[in-house]
Amino acid sequence: PERDTGRIGAAAAGALIAELDVALAANNIAAEESALELCALLHGRGCDAQLDDLKRSVDRLDYRAARTILGTLRQQLRAGDDAQDSGGGLGGAR
């Protein structure tokens, strides 16, 4: 059951990343709310520095930089899913 919680979190994060990417690409101010949701969901999962950078970029309306950071987060999340399958990763508490 704990493993399922990690997968649900990863699925939710993936959906928020996609939503945020669309908002950033459209220069939509709604990106701020999506970024805050993503940060709350992923806080404490090993990517806090990138989340802080993401929040700063969105606050500065530097959406190009935010999309770059978001791409890094997406890769980390995917790598975490792969590692979780083998016993590690960003999946959260075990």
Summary of the structure (lengths in Angstrom):
residues: 94
radius of gyration: 13.0
end to end distance: 9.4
largest distance: 39.8
contacts: 276
relative contact order: 0.19
helix: 76%
strand: 0%
